[in-house]
Amino acid sequence: MKRAERQYALVDLLRGARRPWSAARLAAELGVSSRTIERDLRSLQLAGVPIYAEPGRGGGIRLVDGWRTRLTGLTGPEADALLLAGVPGAAAELGLGTVLAAAQLKVLAALPPELRSRASRVSERFHLDAPGWFRTADELPHLATVSEAVWDERQLCMDYDKQGEVSERIVHPLGLVLKAGVWYLIATHNGEARTYRVSRIVGAELLPDRVVRPEGFDLAGHWDESSSQFQQSLLRYDVVARVRVTALGYLQRIVDPASWDRIAKQVAERESTGDWVTITIGTEMFGQAYGILLRLAGDAEVLEPAELRERLAETARSMAERYRGGEPVVRAVV
């Protein structure tokens, strides 16, 4: 246990005590020496914590009755986490940038001196940038309205653009999710929970009617389940292949996580034939499957589908001719 954590634990012990503690008993409780406890007590007294020693028989170390820390029980790591909890860009998009900054200042002001300097170093050493590389930020003209609907539990009338077709929908907003820099609205429509990309909302109006929230709805749990189902639904092009066992680690790095989950289950259930194992690799389309199997080169053999096996064989022949000095024309894969 780190020093700051131990000192907060020490204060908590004294706060909840019905009778005084001896230094030896505190040391045993926290797993340190009595000398360490004495140093911690002095540090806490210097920080303004009203700890005193009660003399006489039955006396010991006490905390002034009724005293409370301004942030009860907050440890050093917890204070660090609070200052990292808000992603600045996301807070700004929700219109909470200044609110987040004010909250962080209040947290810093409320921390005791021994934690304040540590926590203030967090922003100097850590910066959170949620969006992925090589993508422009979505335009989100209606995010504030959507956020208000979620917070106030009011129904939302929105115009939603799906593949170029705009339709009006009245939804019951349940929550907002920020995934890799992209905002998603989870809402029920006709009694079914659905996911909407906020950047595709081209019009939004708050309605006076209240949201009907499904009993026991858990936003994080719903998102995990629905995103997993979405990933699996993308794996529509299956490839049956013999793969060298020693190449499975590399295969894990080049396929989608959802695809690897399926592969790992197969490997665990099936016995390998010598140095090889036959598995089904889920991919989104022909081109992706071609790229994955091409990278595995001689460590894999496609058994099905025939079109992929033939294309890889053609590519291998073309490459062999090229390296023998010929100039074959290699078809581009779309």
Secondary structure, DSSP 8 states (H G I E B T S, - for coil): --HHHHHHHHHHHHHT-SS-B-HHHHHHHHTS-HHHHHHHHHHHHHTT--EEEE-STT-EEEE-TT---SSTT--HHHHHHHHHHS-HHHHHHTT-HHHHHHHHHHHHHHS-HHHHHHHHTHHHH-----S-SS------TTHHHHHHHHHHTEEEEEEEEETTEEEEEEEEEEEEEEETTEEEEEEEETTEEEEEEGGGEEEEEEEEEE----TT--HHHHHHHHHHHHHHHH--EEEEEEEEGGGHHHHHHHS-HHHHHHHHHHHHHS--BTTEEEEEEEESSHHHHHHHHHHHGGGEEEEE-HHHHHHHHHHHHHHHHHHTT---------
